[in-house]
Amino acid sequence: MTTIAIIGGGQIGEALTSGLVASGINPINIRVTNRNEERGRALKERYGITPETDNTKAVEEADVVFLCVKPKGILSVLAEIAPTLDSNNIQSVVVSMAAGINLATMEEHVSAGLPIVRVMPNTPMLVRKGMSTVTGGRFVTTEQVELVSRLLGAVGEVLVVPESDIDAVTAVAGSSPAYLFLFAEALIDAGVSLGLTRAAAKELAVTSLHGAATMLKETGEEPAVLKAGVSSPAGTTVAALRELEESGLRGALFRATQKCADRSAEMGAAG
Ligand SMILES: NC(=O)c1ccc[n+]([C@@H]2O[C@H](COP(=O)([O-])OP(=O)(O)OC[C@H]3O[C@@H](n4cnc5c(N)ncnc54)[C@H](OP(=O)(O)O)[C@@H]3O)[C@@H](O)[C@H]2O)c1
């Protein structure tokens, strides 16, 4: 029996709760905290979890403690729960889902020896198609990394990475759903410009993007190979691809991800 505390039952906390319950964890053993009691009651009704407003009570003898509060609240929550984690009879593992707060900073706010794992999730976690990376801190064992990875597997895919990769991970996974949303929005507008109704353009664009992403994932094929498969000689697709290349789409992605990684590094250094 694994006892889990989720501190902060907001968007990410609820996505995690819903995935963990669906994966077969007894909801009674999932304690979710919010300062607002009403939110806890709603989560209890929806998932059958144990709601709490007291973070210290929630982490008592918890195997894994997920911190799902906003980044600015992470260090104060850590300071609040640290004494209880110290007095627990079992070794609790703390998992931070917050962007921009590095392991060393978190480790400074708790007693030496407390295992802390840093996770970088992304929003598709809300539909259990997330891409999360996991990085173990100084005091984390391989078994603890495996346990956290297994739990996060309930809401998507998981990759273990060194902390030095986090800025690049942010650029390629954390922020990339927004690039796709921008692409989808532009494709819909382009369809409207060609005379389609907005509803038809949306249906065509969204279903095509979903289908193409599913092909990439399910075939494991290189994107270049799938792209070649759609492009007949002197055909319509290659005419569009040439225009996209000449407009600098590829270069724009290199530059955008660099900006994203630089900003992530800047925020990490400040926080
Ligand atoms: N959403 C995303 O797309 C996304 C993606 C990647 C990473 N993340 C990370 O995930 C974390 C959570 O983000 P989110 O979007 O889920 O935020 P959110 O929806 O605002 O949820 C935060 C929750 O924490 C609760 N809370 C705040 N302070 C608390 C405290 N001291 N004790 C107990 N509960 C507390 C809030 O409820 P009350 O005010 O009622 O307490 C709220 O329900 C952030 O650190 C963020 O960086 C989010």
The ligand as an SDF file (V2000), in Angstrom:
LIG
                    3D

 48 52  0  0  0  0  0  0  0  0999 V2000
   -0.4660   23.8550  -15.3830 N   0  0  0  0  0  0  0  0  0  0  0  0
    0.5630   23.5830  -16.1650 C   0  0  0  0  0  0  0  0  0  0  0  0
    0.4670   23.5890  -17.3860 O   0  0  0  0  0  0  0  0  0  0  0  0
    1.9000   23.2090  -15.5990 C   0  0  0  0  0  0  0  0  0  0  0  0
    2.8680   22.6740  -16.4560 C   0  0  0  0  0  0  0  0  0  0  0  0
    4.0960   22.3650  -15.9230 C   0  0  0  0  0  0  0  0  0  0  0  0
    4.3440   22.5540  -14.5600 C   0  0  0  0  0  0  0  0  0  0  0  0
    3.3840   23.0470  -13.7600 N   0  0  0  0  0  0  0  0  0  0  0  0
    3.6800   23.2350  -12.3400 C   0  0  0  0  0  0  0  0  0  0  0  0
    2.6900   22.6000  -11.5620 O   0  0  0  0  0  0  0  0  0  0  0  0
    2.4880   23.3420  -10.3590 C   0  0  0  0  0  0  0  0  0  0  0  0
    1.0050   23.5290  -10.1400 C   0  0  0  0  0  0  0  0  0  0  0  0
    0.4620   24.2830  -11.2180 O   0  0  0  0  0  0  0  0  0  0  0  0
   -1.0990   24.3530  -11.4750 P   0  0  0  0  0  0  0  0  0  0  0  0
   -1.2910   24.8990  -12.8370 O   0  0  0  0  0  0  0  0  0  0  0  0
   -1.7280   23.0610  -11.0960 O   0  0  0  0  0  0  0  0  0  0  0  0
   -1.5100   25.4810  -10.3920 O   0  0  0  0  0  0  0  0  0  0  0  0
   -2.9670   25.7380   -9.7510 P   0  0  0  0  0  0  0  0  0  0  0  0
   -4.0420   25.2410  -10.6350 O   0  0  0  0  0  0  0  0  0  0  0  0
   -2.9740   27.1610   -9.3040 O   0  0  0  0  0  0  0  0  0  0  0  0
   -2.9540   24.8020   -8.4740 O   0  0  0  0  0  0  0  0  0  0  0  0
   -2.2650   25.0860   -7.3010 C   0  0  0  0  0  0  0  0  0  0  0  0
   -3.1370   24.5560   -6.1630 C   0  0  0  0  0  0  0  0  0  0  0  0
   -2.3840   24.6200   -4.9720 O   0  0  0  0  0  0  0  0  0  0  0  0
   -3.2580   25.0140   -3.9080 C   0  0  0  0  0  0  0  0  0  0  0  0
   -2.4000   25.6460   -2.9130 N   0  0  0  0  0  0  0  0  0  0  0  0
   -1.7330   26.8150   -3.0120 C   0  0  0  0  0  0  0  0  0  0  0  0
   -0.9950   27.0250   -1.9120 N   0  0  0  0  0  0  0  0  0  0  0  0
   -1.2000   25.9570   -1.1060 C   0  0  0  0  0  0  0  0  0  0  0  0
   -0.7230   25.5910    0.1710 C   0  0  0  0  0  0  0  0  0  0  0  0
    0.1210   26.3750    0.8430 N   0  0  0  0  0  0  0  0  0  0  0  0
   -1.1310   24.4340    0.6960 N   0  0  0  0  0  0  0  0  0  0  0  0
   -1.9880   23.6190    0.0290 C   0  0  0  0  0  0  0  0  0  0  0  0
   -2.4710   23.9110   -1.1990 N   0  0  0  0  0  0  0  0  0  0  0  0
   -2.0930   25.0650   -1.7390 C   0  0  0  0  0  0  0  0  0  0  0  0
   -4.2560   25.9530   -4.5560 C   0  0  0  0  0  0  0  0  0  0  0  0
   -5.5070   25.9220   -3.9190 O   0  0  0  0  0  0  0  0  0  0  0  0
   -5.8550   26.8400   -2.6520 P   0  0  0  0  0  0  0  0  0  0  0  0
   -5.5750   28.2440   -3.0720 O   0  0  0  0  0  0  0  0  0  0  0  0
   -7.2890   26.5350   -2.3560 O   0  0  0  0  0  0  0  0  0  0  0  0
   -4.9610   26.3970   -1.5710 O   0  0  0  0  0  0  0  0  0  0  0  0
   -4.4080   25.3270   -5.9530 C   0  0  0  0  0  0  0  0  0  0  0  0
   -5.4900   24.4160   -5.9700 O   0  0  0  0  0  0  0  0  0  0  0  0
    3.2480   24.6590  -10.5240 C   0  0  0  0  0  0  0  0  0  0  0  0
    4.3970   24.6420   -9.7060 O   0  0  0  0  0  0  0  0  0  0  0  0
    3.6350   24.7120  -11.9800 C   0  0  0  0  0  0  0  0  0  0  0  0
    4.9170   25.3010  -12.1920 O   0  0  0  0  0  0  0  0  0  0  0  0
    2.1590   23.3900  -14.2430 C   0  0  0  0  0  0  0  0  0  0  0  0
  1  2  1  0
  2  3  2  0
  2  4  1  0
  4  5  1  0
  4 48  2  0
  5  6  2  0
  6  7  1  0
  7  8  2  0
  8  9  1  0
  8 48  1  0
  9 10  1  0
  9 46  1  0
 10 11  1  0
 11 12  1  0
 11 44  1  0
 12 13  1  0
 13 14  1  0
 14 15  2  0
 14 16  1  0
 14 17  1  0
 17 18  1  0
 18 19  2  0
 18 20  1  0
 18 21  1  0
 21 22  1  0
 22 23  1  0
 23 24  1  0
 23 42  1  0
 24 25  1  0
 25 26  1  0
 25 36  1  0
 26 27  1  0
 26 35  1  0
 27 28  2  0
 28 29  1  0
 29 30  1  0
 29 35  2  0
 30 31  1  0
 30 32  2  0
 32 33  1  0
 33 34  2  0
 34 35  1  0
 36 37  1  0
 36 42  1  0
 37 38  1  0
 38 39  2  0
 38 40  1  0
 38 41  1  0
 42 43  1  0
 44 45  1  0
 44 46  1  0
 46 47  1  0
M  CHG  2   8   1  16  -1
M  END
$$$$
